[in-house]
């Protein structure tokens, strides 16, 4: 036995040496030497050689070896053709098929590696040419023939099923039309061939074959062999037969999700979107339905990546349905291979890649990562929810954040399930509700002057109010949102307060400003009781004050600019934030000042316009500490949460975002602004400074251009996203502590 084993090793070593020699030298002397020496080559020898292709000890420079062997194949093929005329091919014809099959395998391995780094379509011409060669085809037929090896006892039910499967596999293999084989797609560990079998006439079929050397990994081979025995549900492809080296199944027309998104990105280059809301509906929703069916059947996908989802499109380009393929754990993730660095690995749950037990939420982790890939134009970059989702779809970001935690015990903290063994319970309804409140596609197409659109929306913020209203109504009407219905109602109410207060500020500033020019808009002068109680003033004065006249324009202008800032600052940054789910004095103070911000400007501006227009600068100084405090409290709370959750929750960014740092500087800037305004007020009050109009104009411009347009409109998405992320992490941390 040991002698036979040693002899076999010796033959394999000589075969490796022969192939390395051919890859380095294709000269006439080498070809003649090989032709004259007999070669003892069996299927077992060739299988062992193919299994060693990724062994750096046997083939240290694989790419150079592949190039050299390709030249050797072409050289030997020419020699075989020449010798066929004399019918003296010798060993060369046998060797030609083996070299061709090795070249075929090397080319597919190279393409598989390239696809992990490059999304462009691979060149399959060389591999397809080899597959059509009779000598290569002959060895392919022998190497991939069904094995007689059984995984189960033949007397058991599983053994009988396996025996029937092997019998069926042999029947189909012998009936397979090998001339019909056509390379269709290359995967990480396999390649797919379109094929025809006369026994299954009229059916479109594919043969998914394992690549060598992965056929030598028992876990992969056994999983492939038993594939037809375990995966039969509506959302997966129909499996006809399987062996330890291939799976015969229906051909599924369509691009996989990786190819589909690559095509979509190429089309979006001219007009990129902020967020792809349409794909969340057309692909995300049926994907969750398919996973629910898997779970109900007691199955997990375990390798839910973009390459394993087939997209079926209608003639008009819309999505018809999706099909899941390649169910089962990819055993390569647990080995030291390049697959660990493959981008597809980002979508697989960490416990699966580590070889640990599959959790009931493992596929939900993959689903959350796929939602990021669908929604964000850039796609998945790591285990972090992108800023774009927090900026434009914060509730969906909150949902995804709860799924992609690396620790399975920390998943679904803020969206808990009542039945741990049924993680998909109510999840479809929850996701449907979140899809209803996504921003429209039109809103996700930024224009060159998007800030101008946002500025115009300050006077008519109907979309924000309608969105908050829809969210509140949805959570109130649904039994699965009872825990957050109070929060959404709370936020909607305060947004309404802010909007009404802003409209009143606009109304007072504009109407009383018009009266300064002698125009009476909408309302008669006696609308204000305070202005009509003094006899002889004709509704235009109070003791010591002239309420109408161009000298009051600084008050009107400053009041209008403050109204714009309040509308922009609260609506664009603060309206979706609440700390009610968190504990601690800092959280409570932040919540109080967040809501105080909604109306603090109204009484001050109303008093200035209706009673003392000359106090415009003093009133501005009195009001500014509130937004300053809001800024400082929000930043302090956000940074504290990020610090506390870093190292505990895996989805926390490792470094503080530049937008959040920028927001943190606003507090000191506002304090400096208040000090400067105070000095100006003192100068004007004591007659040191005199040009009131100039200072008023500068302050109005600063308020509108810097505080409103620059900070509260242009920079708002980044700041809003970072604050929302931090507050969501705070909510998850609180839920974790409560567990």
C-alpha positions as CSV (number, residue, x, y, z in Angstrom):
1,X,0.0,0.0,0.0
2,X,2.7,2.5,1.0
3,X,4.8,1.5,-2.1
4,X,1.8,2.2,-4.4
5,X,1.2,5.5,-2.6
6,X,4.9,6.4,-3.0
7,X,4.8,5.5,-6.6
8,X,1.8,7.6,-7.2
9,X,3.5,10.6,-5.6
10,X,6.5,10.0,-7.8
11,X,4.3,10.1,-10.9
12,X,2.6,13.3,-9.9
13,X,5.9,14.9,-9.1
14,X,7.2,14.0,-12.6
15,X,4.0,15.3,-14.1
16,X,4.4,18.6,-12.3
17,X,8.0,18.8,-13.5
18,X,6.9,18.0,-17.1
19,X,4.3,20.8,-17.1
20,X,6.7,23.3,-15.6
21,X,9.2,22.3,-18.3
22,X,6.7,22.8,-21.0
23,X,5.7,26.2,-19.6
24,X,9.3,27.3,-19.7
25,X,10.5,25.7,-23.0
26,X,8.4,24.9,-26.1
27,X,11.3,24.3,-28.4
28,X,11.6,21.4,-30.8
29,X,14.0,19.5,-28.6
30,X,11.6,19.5,-25.7
31,X,8.6,18.5,-27.9
32,X,10.6,15.7,-29.4
33,X,11.8,14.4,-26.0
34,X,8.2,14.3,-24.7
35,X,7.0,12.6,-27.8
36,X,9.5,9.8,-27.6
37,X,9.0,9.1,-23.9
38,X,5.9,7.1,-22.9
39,X,3.5,9.0,-20.5
40,X,1.4,7.0,-18.0
41,X,-1.5,9.4,-17.4
42,X,-4.8,8.5,-15.7
43,X,-7.8,10.5,-14.6
44,X,-6.6,10.2,-11.0
45,X,-3.3,11.7,-11.9
46,X,-4.8,14.6,-13.8
47,X,-7.3,15.3,-10.9
48,X,-4.4,15.4,-8.5
49,X,-2.4,17.8,-10.8
50,X,-5.5,20.1,-11.2
51,X,-5.9,20.0,-7.4
52,X,-2.3,21.4,-7.0
53,X,-2.7,24.4,-9.3
54,X,-3.0,26.9,-6.4
55,X,-0.1,25.3,-4.5
56,X,2.8,27.8,-4.5
57,X,5.3,25.1,-3.9
58,X,4.4,23.3,-7.1
59,X,3.6,26.4,-9.2
60,X,5.2,29.4,-7.6
61,X,4.5,31.8,-10.5
62,X,1.0,30.8,-11.6
63,X,0.3,33.6,-14.1
64,X,3.7,33.0,-15.9
65,X,3.0,29.3,-15.8
66,X,-0.4,29.8,-17.4
67,X,1.1,32.0,-20.2
68,X,3.8,29.5,-20.9
69,X,1.5,26.5,-20.9
70,X,-0.8,28.3,-23.3
71,X,2.1,28.6,-25.7
72,X,3.0,25.0,-25.1
73,X,-0.6,23.9,-26.0
74,X,-0.5,25.9,-29.2
75,X,2.9,24.6,-30.1
76,X,1.9,20.9,-29.5
77,X,-1.4,21.4,-31.3
78,X,0.5,22.5,-34.4
79,X,2.8,19.5,-34.1
80,X,-0.1,17.1,-33.7
81,X,-1.8,18.5,-36.8
82,X,1.5,18.1,-38.7
83,X,2.0,14.5,-37.5
84,X,-1.6,13.5,-38.1
85,X,-0.8,13.4,-41.8
86,X,1.8,10.7,-41.0
87,X,-0.3,9.1,-38.3
88,X,2.5,9.3,-35.8
89,X,1.3,11.6,-33.1
90,X,2.8,9.4,-30.3
91,X,2.2,10.8,-26.8
92,X,1.5,14.3,-28.0
93,X,-2.3,13.8,-28.7
94,X,-2.9,12.4,-25.2
95,X,-0.8,15.2,-23.7
96,X,-2.6,17.8,-25.8
97,X,-5.9,17.2,-24.1
98,X,-4.4,17.2,-20.6
99,X,-2.6,20.5,-21.2
100,X,-5.7,22.0,-22.7
101,X,-7.8,21.1,-19.7
102,X,-5.2,22.5,-17.3
103,X,-5.1,25.7,-19.5
104,X,-8.9,25.8,-19.4
105,X,-8.8,25.6,-15.6
106,X,-6.0,28.2,-15.2
107,X,-7.8,30.6,-17.4
108,X,-11.0,30.3,-15.4
109,X,-9.1,30.7,-12.1
110,X,-7.5,33.9,-13.5
111,X,-10.9,35.3,-14.6
112,X,-12.4,34.5,-11.2
113,X,-9.6,36.5,-9.5
114,X,-9.9,39.4,-12.0
115,X,-13.7,39.6,-11.4
116,X,-13.1,40.2,-7.7
117,X,-11.1,43.3,-8.5
118,X,-12.7,44.5,-11.8
119,X,-16.4,44.6,-12.7
120,X,-15.9,44.6,-16.5
121,X,-17.0,41.7,-18.6
122,X,-14.4,38.9,-18.8
123,X,-12.9,37.6,-22.1
124,X,-14.0,33.9,-22.3
125,X,-12.8,33.3,-25.9
126,X,-9.7,31.2,-25.0
127,X,-11.6,29.1,-22.5
128,X,-14.5,28.5,-24.9
129,X,-12.1,27.6,-27.7
130,X,-10.4,25.0,-25.5
131,X,-13.8,23.5,-24.5
132,X,-14.7,22.9,-28.1
133,X,-11.5,20.9,-28.8
134,X,-12.2,17.1,-28.9
135,X,-9.0,16.2,-27.0
136,X,-9.9,18.6,-24.1
137,X,-13.6,17.7,-24.2
138,X,-12.6,14.0,-23.8
139,X,-10.7,14.7,-20.6
140,X,-13.4,17.0,-19.3
141,X,-15.9,14.3,-19.8
142,X,-13.8,11.8,-17.7
143,X,-12.7,14.3,-15.0
144,X,-16.2,15.6,-14.2
145,X,-18.0,12.2,-14.5
146,X,-20.3,11.4,-11.5
147,X,-18.6,9.7,-8.6
148,X,-19.7,6.4,-7.0
149,X,-18.8,7.7,-3.5
150,X,-21.7,7.8,-1.1
151,X,-22.0,10.3,1.8
152,X,-24.8,8.4,3.6
153,X,-25.6,4.8,4.4
154,X,-27.4,3.3,1.4
155,X,-30.0,1.7,3.7
156,X,-31.1,5.0,5.2
157,X,-33.7,7.4,3.7
158,X,-30.9,9.9,2.9
159,X,-28.8,7.1,1.4
160,X,-31.6,6.0,-0.9
161,X,-32.2,9.6,-2.0
162,X,-28.5,10.0,-2.7
163,X,-28.4,6.7,-4.7
164,X,-31.3,7.8,-6.8
165,X,-29.6,11.2,-7.4
166,X,-26.4,9.5,-8.5
167,X,-28.3,7.2,-10.8
168,X,-30.1,10.2,-12.3
169,X,-26.8,12.1,-12.6
170,X,-25.1,9.3,-14.5
171,X,-28.1,9.1,-16.8
172,X,-28.0,12.8,-17.6
173,X,-24.2,12.8,-17.9
174,X,-24.1,10.1,-20.5
175,X,-26.9,11.8,-22.4
176,X,-25.3,15.2,-22.3
177,X,-24.5,16.8,-25.6
178,X,-20.9,17.9,-24.9
179,X,-20.7,19.8,-28.2
180,X,-23.5,22.1,-26.9
181,X,-21.4,23.2,-23.9
182,X,-21.0,27.0,-23.8
183,X,-19.3,29.1,-21.1
184,X,-21.9,31.4,-19.6
185,X,-20.5,32.8,-16.3
186,X,-17.5,32.4,-14.0
187,X,-18.0,32.5,-10.3
188,X,-15.6,32.4,-7.3
189,X,-15.3,28.6,-7.0
190,X,-17.3,27.5,-10.1
191,X,-18.1,28.1,-13.7
192,X,-21.4,27.8,-15.5
193,X,-22.0,26.1,-18.8
194,X,-25.1,26.3,-20.9
195,X,-25.9,22.8,-22.2
196,X,-28.5,20.5,-23.9
197,X,-29.6,17.1,-22.9
198,X,-31.8,15.2,-25.4
199,X,-33.6,13.4,-22.4
200,X,-34.8,16.9,-21.3
201,X,-35.5,18.2,-24.8
202,X,-37.0,21.7,-24.9
203,X,-35.7,22.7,-21.4
204,X,-33.0,25.4,-21.1
205,X,-30.3,24.0,-18.8
206,X,-27.0,25.0,-17.2
207,X,-24.3,22.9,-15.7
208,X,-22.6,24.5,-12.8
209,X,-19.2,22.9,-12.4
210,X,-16.8,23.3,-9.5
211,X,-13.4,24.7,-10.3
212,X,-10.3,22.7,-9.4
213,X,-8.7,22.7,-6.9
214,X,-12.0,23.5,-4.9
215,X,-13.3,20.0,-5.8
216,X,-10.7,18.7,-3.3
217,X,-12.3,20.6,-0.3
218,X,-14.7,18.0,1.3
219,X,-17.1,20.6,2.6
220,X,-17.6,22.2,-0.8
221,X,-17.8,18.8,-2.6
222,X,-20.3,17.3,-0.2
223,X,-22.4,20.5,-0.3
224,X,-22.5,20.4,-4.1
225,X,-23.3,16.7,-4.1
226,X,-26.3,17.0,-1.8
227,X,-27.5,20.3,-3.2
228,X,-30.4,18.7,-5.1
229,X,-31.7,17.0,-2.0
230,X,-32.2,20.1,0.1
231,X,-33.1,23.3,-1.8
232,X,-36.6,23.3,-3.3
233,X,-38.7,26.5,-2.8
234,X,-40.3,28.9,-5.2
235,X,-37.8,31.7,-5.0
236,X,-34.8,29.5,-5.9
237,X,-33.8,27.9,-9.1
238,X,-35.0,24.3,-9.9
239,X,-32.3,21.7,-9.3
240,X,-32.4,18.7,-11.5
241,X,-29.4,16.7,-10.3
242,X,-26.1,17.2,-8.5
243,X,-22.8,15.4,-7.9
244,X,-19.7,16.3,-5.9
245,X,-18.4,18.3,-8.9
246,X,-21.4,19.8,-10.6
247,X,-25.1,20.8,-10.4
248,X,-27.5,20.5,-13.2
249,X,-30.3,23.1,-13.0
250,X,-32.6,25.3,-15.0
251,X,-31.2,28.2,-17.0
252,X,-32.2,31.5,-15.4
253,X,-32.3,34.4,-17.8
254,X,-31.0,37.7,-16.6
255,X,-28.1,39.5,-15.0
256,X,-27.0,38.9,-11.5
257,X,-27.3,41.8,-9.1
258,X,-23.6,42.7,-9.3
259,X,-23.9,43.0,-13.1
260,X,-27.2,44.8,-12.9
261,X,-25.8,47.5,-10.6
262,X,-22.7,47.9,-12.6
263,X,-24.9,48.6,-15.7
264,X,-27.0,51.0,-13.6
265,X,-23.9,52.9,-12.4
266,X,-22.7,53.3,-15.9
267,X,-26.0,54.8,-16.9
268,X,-26.0,57.2,-13.8
269,X,-22.6,58.7,-14.5
270,X,-24.1,61.7,-16.4
271,X,-26.8,62.3,-13.7
272,X,-25.9,60.6,-10.4
273,X,-28.6,60.3,-7.8
274,X,-28.4,61.0,-4.1
275,X,-30.2,57.8,-3.3
276,X,-31.7,55.0,-5.4
277,X,-35.2,54.7,-3.9
278,X,-36.6,52.8,-6.9
279,X,-34.4,49.8,-6.4
280,X,-35.3,49.5,-2.7
281,X,-38.9,48.9,-3.8
282,X,-38.3,46.9,-7.0
283,X,-35.6,44.6,-5.6
284,X,-35.4,45.1,-1.9
285,X,-39.0,44.2,-1.3
286,X,-39.1,40.9,-3.3
287,X,-35.7,40.0,-1.8
288,X,-37.1,40.2,1.7
289,X,-40.1,38.1,0.6
290,X,-37.8,35.4,-0.8
291,X,-35.8,35.3,2.4
292,X,-39.0,35.0,4.4
293,X,-40.0,32.0,2.3
294,X,-36.5,30.5,2.9
295,X,-36.9,31.0,6.7
296,X,-40.4,29.5,6.7
297,X,-38.9,26.4,4.9
298,X,-36.3,26.1,7.7
299,X,-33.5,27.2,5.4
300,X,-30.8,30.0,5.4
301,X,-29.0,31.1,2.3
302,X,-25.7,31.7,4.1
303,X,-24.0,33.2,0.9
304,X,-26.4,36.0,0.0
305,X,-24.2,38.2,-2.2
306,X,-25.0,40.3,-5.3
307,X,-23.6,37.5,-7.5
308,X,-26.1,35.0,-6.1
309,X,-29.2,37.1,-6.9
310,X,-30.6,36.9,-10.5
311,X,-32.7,39.9,-11.7
312,X,-35.5,39.2,-14.2
313,X,-36.4,42.3,-16.2
314,X,-39.5,43.0,-18.2
315,X,-39.3,44.2,-21.8
316,X,-39.7,47.8,-20.6
317,X,-36.7,47.5,-18.3
318,X,-38.7,47.2,-15.0
319,X,-38.0,44.4,-12.5
320,X,-40.3,41.4,-12.9
321,X,-38.9,39.2,-10.1
322,X,-35.7,37.8,-8.6
323,X,-34.3,34.3,-8.1
324,X,-31.8,33.2,-5.4
325,X,-29.1,30.9,-6.5
326,X,-26.1,29.1,-4.8
327,X,-27.7,28.5,-1.5
328,X,-25.3,27.2,1.2
329,X,-22.2,28.3,3.0
330,X,-19.1,29.1,1.0
331,X,-16.5,27.1,2.8
332,X,-13.6,29.2,1.3
333,X,-14.5,32.0,3.8
334,X,-13.1,29.9,6.6
335,X,-9.8,29.3,4.8
336,X,-6.8,31.5,4.2
337,X,-7.7,32.4,0.6
338,X,-7.9,35.6,-1.4
339,X,-11.7,35.2,-1.1
340,X,-11.6,36.8,2.3
341,X,-10.6,40.1,0.6
342,X,-13.2,39.7,-2.2
343,X,-15.8,42.5,-2.2
344,X,-18.5,39.9,-2.1
345,X,-17.3,38.8,1.3
346,X,-18.6,42.1,2.7
347,X,-22.2,40.8,2.3
348,X,-21.7,37.6,4.3
349,X,-22.4,37.5,8.0
350,X,-19.2,37.5,10.1
351,X,-20.2,34.4,12.0
352,X,-20.5,32.5,8.7
353,X,-17.1,33.7,7.5
354,X,-15.6,32.7,10.8
355,X,-17.0,29.1,10.5
356,X,-19.3,29.5,13.5
357,X,-23.0,28.5,13.8
358,X,-25.4,30.1,11.4
359,X,-27.7,32.4,13.3
360,X,-31.4,33.1,12.5
361,X,-30.3,36.7,11.7
362,X,-27.3,35.8,9.5
363,X,-29.3,36.3,6.3
364,X,-30.7,39.5,7.7
365,X,-27.2,40.9,8.0
366,X,-26.7,40.2,4.3
367,X,-30.1,41.7,3.5
368,X,-29.1,44.9,5.3
369,X,-25.8,45.1,3.4
370,X,-27.7,44.5,0.1
371,X,-30.0,47.4,0.9
372,X,-27.0,49.6,1.2
373,X,-25.7,48.3,-2.2
374,X,-29.1,49.0,-3.7
375,X,-29.7,52.5,-2.3
376,X,-26.3,54.1,-2.2
377,X,-24.8,55.0,-5.6
378,X,-21.3,54.2,-4.4
379,X,-22.4,50.9,-2.8
380,X,-21.1,49.0,0.2
381,X,-17.7,50.2,1.5
382,X,-17.6,48.4,4.8
383,X,-19.7,47.6,7.8
384,X,-21.0,51.2,8.1
385,X,-24.3,52.7,6.9
386,X,-23.4,55.4,4.3
387,X,-24.0,59.1,5.1
388,X,-26.4,59.3,2.1
389,X,-29.0,57.0,3.9
390,X,-28.8,59.0,7.1
391,X,-29.1,62.2,5.2
392,X,-32.1,61.4,3.1
393,X,-33.8,58.3,4.5
394,X,-32.9,58.3,8.2
395,X,-35.6,55.8,9.2
396,X,-34.4,53.3,6.7
397,X,-30.8,53.9,7.9
398,X,-32.0,53.2,11.4
399,X,-33.6,50.0,10.2
400,X,-30.4,48.9,8.4
401,X,-28.2,49.9,11.3
402,X,-30.1,47.4,13.4
403,X,-29.4,44.5,11.0
404,X,-25.7,44.8,10.1
405,X,-24.2,44.5,13.5
406,X,-21.3,42.0,13.5
407,X,-22.4,40.6,16.8
408,X,-25.5,38.6,16.2
409,X,-26.7,39.2,19.7
410,X,-26.8,42.9,19.1
411,X,-29.0,42.7,16.0
412,X,-32.6,44.0,16.0
413,X,-32.2,45.9,19.2
414,X,-34.6,48.8,18.3
415,X,-36.7,46.6,16.0
416,X,-37.0,43.5,18.3
417,X,-39.0,40.4,17.3
418,X,-41.3,38.8,19.8
419,X,-40.2,35.4,18.6
420,X,-36.3,35.0,18.5
421,X,-36.7,31.9,16.3
422,X,-38.8,33.8,13.8
423,X,-36.7,36.8,12.9
424,X,-38.8,37.6,9.9
425,X,-42.0,38.0,11.8
426,X,-43.6,41.4,11.0
427,X,-40.4,42.3,9.1
428,X,-42.0,42.5,5.7
429,X,-44.8,44.8,7.0
430,X,-42.2,47.0,8.8
431,X,-40.1,47.2,5.6
432,X,-43.2,48.0,3.5
433,X,-44.0,50.9,5.8
434,X,-40.5,52.3,5.6
435,X,-40.7,52.2,1.8
436,X,-43.8,54.3,1.9
437,X,-42.0,57.2,3.5
438,X,-38.9,57.2,1.3
439,X,-38.2,60.5,-0.5
440,X,-39.4,60.7,-4.1
441,X,-37.1,60.0,-7.1
442,X,-37.5,63.7,-8.1
443,X,-36.1,64.8,-4.7
444,X,-33.1,62.5,-5.2
445,X,-32.0,64.1,-8.4
446,X,-29.9,67.1,-7.4
447,X,-29.9,70.1,-9.6
448,X,-27.0,72.6,-10.1
449,X,-28.9,75.1,-7.9
450,X,-30.4,72.7,-5.4
451,X,-29.7,75.2,-2.6
452,X,-32.0,77.7,-4.4
453,X,-34.8,75.1,-4.4
454,X,-34.2,74.5,-0.7
455,X,-34.2,78.3,0.0
456,X,-37.6,78.6,-1.8
457,X,-38.9,75.7,0.3
458,X,-38.2,77.7,3.5
459,X,-41.3,79.9,2.6
460,X,-43.4,76.8,1.7
461,X,-42.1,73.7,3.6
462,X,-45.0,71.5,2.6
463,X,-42.9,68.4,1.7
464,X,-41.3,68.3,5.2
465,X,-44.6,68.7,7.0
466,X,-46.4,66.2,4.7
467,X,-43.5,63.7,5.3
468,X,-43.7,64.0,9.1
469,X,-47.5,63.8,8.9
470,X,-47.3,60.6,6.8
471,X,-44.8,59.1,9.2
472,X,-46.9,59.8,12.2
473,X,-50.1,58.4,10.6
474,X,-48.3,55.3,9.5
475,X,-46.8,54.5,12.9
476,X,-50.1,55.3,14.7
477,X,-52.1,53.0,12.3
478,X,-49.7,50.0,12.5
479,X,-49.5,47.6,15.4
480,X,-45.8,47.0,14.8
481,X,-44.8,50.7,15.3
482,X,-46.4,51.3,18.7
483,X,-43.1,52.0,20.4
484,X,-42.1,54.8,18.1
485,X,-45.6,56.3,17.4
486,X,-45.2,58.7,20.3
487,X,-41.8,59.9,19.0
488,X,-43.1,60.5,15.5
489,X,-46.2,62.4,16.8
490,X,-43.9,64.4,19.1
491,X,-41.6,65.4,16.2
492,X,-44.5,66.2,13.9
493,X,-46.1,68.4,16.5
494,X,-42.9,70.4,17.1
495,X,-42.3,70.7,13.3
496,X,-45.8,72.2,13.1
497,X,-45.0,74.6,15.9
498,X,-41.8,75.7,14.1
499,X,-43.5,76.1,10.8
500,X,-46.4,78.2,12.3
501,X,-43.9,80.3,14.2
502,X,-41.9,80.9,11.1
503,X,-44.9,81.9,9.1
504,X,-45.9,84.4,11.7
505,X,-42.4,85.9,11.7
506,X,-42.5,86.2,7.9
507,X,-46.0,87.7,8.1
508,X,-45.1,90.3,10.7
509,X,-41.8,91.3,9.1
510,X,-43.2,91.6,5.6
511,X,-46.5,93.3,6.4
512,X,-45.0,95.8,8.8
513,X,-42.2,96.3,6.4
514,X,-44.7,97.2,3.7
515,X,-46.3,99.7,6.0
516,X,-43.0,101.4,6.5
517,X,-43.3,102.3,2.8
518,X,-46.8,103.5,3.2
519,X,-48.4,100.3,1.8
520,X,-51.3,98.6,3.6
521,X,-51.2,95.0,2.7
522,X,-54.0,92.5,3.7
523,X,-54.8,94.1,7.1
524,X,-55.8,97.6,8.2
525,X,-53.6,99.4,10.7
526,X,-56.0,98.9,13.6
527,X,-55.2,95.1,13.6
528,X,-52.7,95.8,16.4
529,X,-54.5,96.9,19.5
530,X,-51.2,98.2,21.0
531,X,-50.8,100.6,18.1
532,X,-54.3,102.1,18.4
533,X,-54.6,102.8,22.1
534,X,-52.6,106.0,22.0
535,X,-54.8,108.9,20.8
536,X,-53.5,111.2,18.2
537,X,-51.0,108.7,16.8
538,X,-53.4,107.4,14.1
539,X,-52.1,103.9,14.8
540,X,-48.6,104.7,13.8
541,X,-46.8,105.3,17.1
542,X,-46.3,104.5,20.7
543,X,-44.8,106.7,23.4
544,X,-41.2,107.5,22.2
545,X,-41.5,105.1,19.1
546,X,-42.5,105.5,15.5
547,X,-43.7,102.1,14.5
548,X,-43.9,102.8,10.8
549,X,-41.2,104.4,8.7
550,X,-38.1,103.4,6.8
551,X,-36.0,103.9,10.0
552,X,-37.6,100.6,11.2
553,X,-36.3,98.6,8.2
554,X,-33.4,97.1,10.2
555,X,-35.9,95.4,12.5
556,X,-37.9,94.1,9.6
557,X,-34.8,92.8,7.7
558,X,-33.3,91.2,10.8
559,X,-36.6,89.7,11.7
560,X,-37.1,88.2,8.3
561,X,-33.5,86.8,8.2
562,X,-34.0,85.2,11.7
563,X,-37.2,83.6,10.4
564,X,-35.3,82.1,7.5
565,X,-32.6,80.8,9.8
566,X,-35.1,79.3,12.1
567,X,-37.0,77.6,9.3
568,X,-33.8,76.3,7.7
569,X,-31.9,75.3,10.9
570,X,-34.8,73.5,12.5
571,X,-36.4,72.0,9.4
572,X,-33.2,70.9,7.6
573,X,-31.2,69.8,10.6
574,X,-33.1,69.4,13.9
575,X,-36.6,68.3,13.0
576,X,-36.0,64.6,12.9
577,X,-33.9,64.4,16.1
578,X,-35.1,63.4,19.5
579,X,-33.3,62.2,22.7
580,X,-36.5,60.8,24.4
581,X,-35.2,57.2,24.1
582,X,-32.0,58.1,25.9
583,X,-31.3,58.7,29.6
584,X,-29.1,61.2,31.3
585,X,-29.1,65.0,32.1
586,X,-27.3,65.9,28.8
587,X,-30.0,64.1,26.8
588,X,-32.8,65.7,28.7
589,X,-31.3,69.2,28.3
590,X,-30.7,68.6,24.6
591,X,-34.4,67.7,24.1
592,X,-35.6,70.7,26.0
593,X,-33.5,73.1,23.9
594,X,-34.3,71.4,20.7
595,X,-38.0,72.1,21.2
596,X,-37.4,75.6,22.6
597,X,-35.6,76.4,19.3
598,X,-39.0,76.1,17.5
599,X,-40.5,79.2,18.9
600,X,-37.9,81.3,20.7
601,X,-37.5,83.8,17.9
602,X,-41.3,84.5,17.6
603,X,-41.9,86.6,20.8
604,X,-38.7,88.5,20.3
605,X,-39.3,89.4,16.7
606,X,-43.0,90.2,17.4
607,X,-42.1,92.5,20.3
608,X,-39.5,94.2,18.1
609,X,-41.8,94.8,15.2
610,X,-44.9,95.6,17.1
611,X,-43.6,97.5,20.1
612,X,-39.9,98.5,19.9
613,X,-38.3,98.4,16.4
614,X,-35.3,100.2,17.6
615,X,-34.3,97.3,19.8
616,X,-33.5,95.1,16.9
617,X,-29.9,94.5,17.8
618,X,-30.6,93.9,21.5
619,X,-33.3,91.4,20.7
620,X,-31.0,89.6,18.3
621,X,-28.4,89.3,21.1
622,X,-31.0,88.0,23.5
623,X,-32.2,85.4,21.1
624,X,-28.9,84.0,19.8
625,X,-27.9,82.1,23.0
626,X,-30.7,79.5,22.4
627,X,-29.4,78.2,19.0
628,X,-25.9,78.4,20.4
629,X,-26.9,76.2,23.3
630,X,-28.7,73.8,21.0
631,X,-25.6,73.5,18.8
632,X,-23.3,72.9,21.8
633,X,-25.6,70.4,23.5
634,X,-26.2,68.4,20.2
635,X,-22.5,68.2,19.4
636,X,-21.5,67.2,23.0
637,X,-24.2,64.5,23.1
638,X,-23.3,63.2,19.6
639,X,-19.6,63.0,20.4
640,X,-20.2,61.4,23.7
641,X,-22.4,58.7,22.2
642,X,-19.9,58.0,19.5
643,X,-17.2,57.6,22.1
644,X,-19.3,55.3,24.3
645,X,-20.4,53.1,21.4
646,X,-17.1,52.8,19.6
647,X,-15.7,49.4,20.4
648,X,-19.2,48.2,21.6
649,X,-21.3,48.5,18.5
650,X,-19.5,47.6,15.3
651,X,-21.3,50.1,13.0
652,X,-19.7,53.1,14.6
653,X,-17.4,55.1,12.3
654,X,-13.8,54.9,13.5
655,X,-13.2,58.6,13.1
656,X,-15.3,61.6,13.5
657,X,-16.8,62.9,10.3
658,X,-15.7,66.3,9.0
659,X,-19.3,67.5,8.9
660,X,-19.7,66.8,12.5
661,X,-16.5,68.6,13.4
662,X,-17.7,71.5,11.3
663,X,-20.9,71.5,13.3
664,X,-19.0,71.5,16.5
665,X,-17.2,74.7,15.6
666,X,-20.5,76.5,15.1
667,X,-20.9,76.9,18.9
668,X,-17.7,78.9,19.3
669,X,-18.4,80.8,16.2
670,X,-21.9,81.8,17.5
671,X,-20.4,82.8,20.9
672,X,-17.9,85.1,19.0
673,X,-20.8,86.4,16.9
674,X,-22.7,87.3,20.1
675,X,-19.7,89.1,21.6
676,X,-19.2,91.2,18.4
677,X,-22.9,92.1,18.2
678,X,-22.7,93.1,21.9
679,X,-19.8,95.4,21.2
680,X,-21.6,96.9,18.2
681,X,-24.7,97.5,20.4
682,X,-22.7,99.2,23.0
683,X,-21.0,101.4,20.4
684,X,-24.4,102.4,18.9
685,X,-26.0,102.9,22.3
686,X,-23.3,105.2,23.6
687,X,-22.8,107.0,20.3
688,X,-19.3,105.6,19.6
689,X,-20.7,104.0,16.4
690,X,-23.2,105.7,14.2
691,X,-23.8,103.9,10.9
692,X,-26.8,101.7,12.0
693,X,-27.9,100.9,8.4
694,X,-24.4,99.6,7.5
695,X,-24.3,97.3,10.5
696,X,-27.8,96.1,10.0
697,X,-27.1,95.3,6.3
698,X,-24.0,93.4,7.2
699,X,-25.8,91.4,9.9
700,X,-28.7,90.6,7.5
701,X,-26.3,89.4,4.9
702,X,-24.4,87.2,7.5
703,X,-27.7,85.7,8.6
704,X,-28.9,84.9,5.2
705,X,-25.8,84.0,3.3
706,X,-23.8,82.2,6.0
707,X,-26.2,81.1,8.7
708,X,-29.1,80.2,6.4
709,X,-27.8,79.3,3.0
710,X,-24.3,78.0,3.7
711,X,-24.7,76.3,7.1
712,X,-28.4,75.4,7.3
713,X,-29.0,74.5,3.6
714,X,-25.8,73.6,1.8
715,X,-24.0,71.9,4.8
716,X,-27.3,70.6,6.3
717,X,-27.4,67.1,4.8
718,X,-24.0,66.1,6.1
719,X,-24.7,67.6,9.6
720,X,-28.2,66.1,9.7
721,X,-26.9,62.7,8.7
722,X,-24.1,62.7,11.3
723,X,-26.4,63.8,14.2
724,X,-29.1,61.3,13.1
725,X,-26.4,58.5,13.1
726,X,-25.2,59.4,16.6
727,X,-28.7,59.7,18.1
728,X,-29.6,56.3,16.5
729,X,-26.5,54.7,18.0
730,X,-27.5,56.3,21.3
731,X,-30.9,54.6,21.0
732,X,-29.3,51.3,20.2
733,X,-26.9,51.6,23.2
734,X,-29.8,52.3,25.5
735,X,-31.6,49.3,24.1
736,X,-28.5,47.2,24.6
737,X,-28.2,48.3,28.3
738,X,-31.8,47.4,28.8
739,X,-31.3,43.8,27.5
